[in-house]
Amino acid sequence: PGLFGIFFSFTDSIGVGDWRFIGLTNYVALFSDPAVLQSYLFTFGFAIATVLVVNVVSFMLAVGLTSRIRLKTPLRTVFVIPMVISGIIIAYVFQFLFNNSLPGLGEALGIKVLSTSMLSNPDLAWVALVIVTAWQAIPGTLLIYIAGLLAVPGDVYEAADIDGATKPQQLLRITLPLVFGYVVINMILGLKNFLGAYDIIKGLTDGGPGTSTRSISMTIVGGFNGGDYAYQMANATIFFIITIVISLAQLRLTRGRSL
């Protein structure tokens, strides 16, 4: 299917019926299409912001859930619950919260910025998407970090305690270097997944307000349904190449330190 899609990206096909070759016309048109460029700008900004939030929060939670605290096993179970819930269901639940519960709370507390829905504000809608996407993605990332932290030998920390290293020093100079491979895995997987974000954005904002939160995936799918099959197949091909290049670059930059 992927090869067929690349083939038809050089045609004027609408998905059915006759078609003819038009060469690189679709590809040239993409670089001057403001709607496509806006979707790329939003998607990459959203993906980078979400990767940072997910990895920082997940790592700190993993450190807490592998430390000497009570009920850490039940807490691990609680934190992974969002991972098993459908993204579209999560989107609809949070849509109600952002459109009703949160504005009502903001009005009751006299907080003006919360008294209106974030989803209707073009400058804040992306923040809501990052929050909801991170809420669902943190459990999977958390499990990988927990596995990495549990693989660190305990005698390393005992030696650090004897040498007088503080907990923050142990975190920065022992824990992070030893689990860096897991950080690399989470960064690569997270960026790949968030670049293809669709279901939560579709259910939460549907690309709005206007087109301010319209992702690349939504643009491609919308084109398929709107008769721009070949044009959006060219878009999908470029997006695929960009994703592969980013993944290879991440692996190359971190190869030596991830072992």
Buried (B, 14 or more C-beta within 10 A) or exposed (E): EEEEBBBBBBBBBBBEEEBEEBEEBBBEBBEEEEEBEBBBEBBBEBBBBBBBBBBEBBBEBBBEBBEEEEEEEEBBEEBBEBBEEEBBEBBBBBBEBBBEEBBEEBEEEEEEEBBBBBBBBBEBBBBBBBBBBBBBBBBBBBBBBBEBBEEBEEEEBEEBEEEEBEEEEBBEEBBEEBBBBBBBBBBBBBBBBBBBBBBBBBBBBBBBBEBBBBBBBBBBBBBBEEEBBBBBBBBBBBBEEBBEEBBEEBEEEBEEEBE
